[in-house]
């Protein structure tokens, strides 16, 4: 029966066909191998992705939940004021020694 514990370590290429050689392979602290070429391509795609879709989705969600968002903001402000008042009233004057 074959030993499957080191199956991935036997691979000499990434799924896209780039070689797992010393120059093109990054080893993570956990011991996994990452193809530097593929990682570079993923990073470029992520950096240059179209953010307008995300912005539109966020705007749509905000407007659909406007009342909830307003109430959440008001509650946050009330909590902040309450915490500030509590912090001021919890301060005890230092004891004077004569």
URMONOR-V263414 format. One line per field, one symbol per residue. phi: phi as a letter, one per 40 degrees, with the letter a starting at -180 (. if undefined). psi: psi as a letter, one per 20 degrees, with the letter a starting at -180 (. if undefined). A space follows every 50 residues. Layout:
phi = ???
psi = ???
//
This chain:
phi = .ccccbdccccbbcdcgcccbccbbbbcdchcbbcccccccccccccccc cccccccccccdccbccccccccccccccccccccccccccbccccbb
psi = pqojhkghiipiqrhijqqmrhhjppprhijqqpphgggggggggghjqo ihgggggggggghhkggggggggghggggggghggghghipqqqppp.
//
